[in-house]
Amino acid sequence: MKLQRVNYEADEKEDRLSDLPDCIVHHIFSFLNAKQVVQTSVSSTRWHHLWKYLPTLTLGSSHFDNFDNFIRFVSNFFYFLCRDRDPSISLHKLEFHYEDGLTPFRNHAEDGVSPDLLNSMLNYAVSRNVKELLIIMRSDIQHFPSCISSCQTLTSLDFYVPQRNPKNPDGTVLFPNSLNLPSLTHLSIGCVAFRGGVDLFSGFPRLNEMMITNFKILGEQNLCISSTTLVVLLVMKIFYHHWKIQLSTPNLSTFTFIGTPFQIMCVSRLRSLKHVRIYPEKMNYVKAPSLLLSLLHELADIQSLALYSNTLQVLSLLPDVSKIKLNSLYKLESLRIKVKEISKTLFEPAGSQEEEEEVAKLREALKKESSFSSNSGGCKMG
């Protein structure tokens, strides 16, 4: 058999990367973060500017050694994007996450992204008809960015932007009275302040899934969550206050509650609700047992229920607990109890003298209940 001579010099001169179709190149880039994508510009003459037209942008602080280099890169990155942008090119997703807890950032706990840079990123994304936004960072903004308020193409929004001032660790962004996001199906927001008594979510006619975490409610009125399309709802709150949430969600199917128990009221019976998870993280006042029971009464016709074991232990403090009937759980098919020891922080005081007294009462009641169960030979939960 005759051997064929291979012309390696010709192969070296041929730029095969430039011959790849755009769909293949974009697929390759989808596995890379923005820093890596920019570095590919030296791989091929055709790839030199291709990173500017990516359908997905991922920027994360974990890809950099220090805060200054990260911010410098992001600033330059969006400078060139905004300068050379093509309005005909759509952006599918922008993902930006600044994790100040990482070791390289331990000396920059107070650092954050400037409001101007945040607005520059968001304005660019909206101008390219972005569909998905994931923004996790610190920034000294007090109001929700106006450029997002009427984005017609946005389908998914994850927004967690606490203020970066270390003297104001509970700083929150004020959520607007109304947003017009007609395409939005997924909403996850954290460290925000809501105005009570206003239907804040009426501008989301297609909302299917919502998560709200570490939030505040301004004023004395309830937070109203009203949606005929909402199917999945997660509420996580660790602050103690006499706030209330009012649900008007007839098609809600899955509900998860994590945090300090407070009153949740249902405007009408949630007949579509099938799956419930209740995981109290702090129960630092004597009303916690009755509020937990009230929540179980509200969530009727459910098929599956998941609880922490300490939830049952706190419920056992209710007067005449053996006589309580949960008729709302008559359709229950699955009950899962996650065993969890009561931590030292579970009954931490929220701050005031009155709250500290309530915590002491709850601790004492739980101590007596556990002691009685042990001495009587019963099963001690914990």
PyMOL commands that set and color helices and strands:
alter all, ss='L'
color gray80, all
select helices_A, chain A and resi 8-13+16-19+22-29+34-42+50-53+61-63+67-84+103-105+115-127+146-148+288-298+309-315+321-323+327-329+353-375
alter helices_A, ss='H'
color red, helices_A
select strands_A, chain A and resi 56-60+93-97+132-136+156-160+173-174+186-190+192-195+209-213+216-218+223-226+232-237+244-248+254-259+263-266+275-280+304-308+334-338
alter strands_A, ss='S'
color yellow, strands_A
deselect
rebuild
show_as cartoon
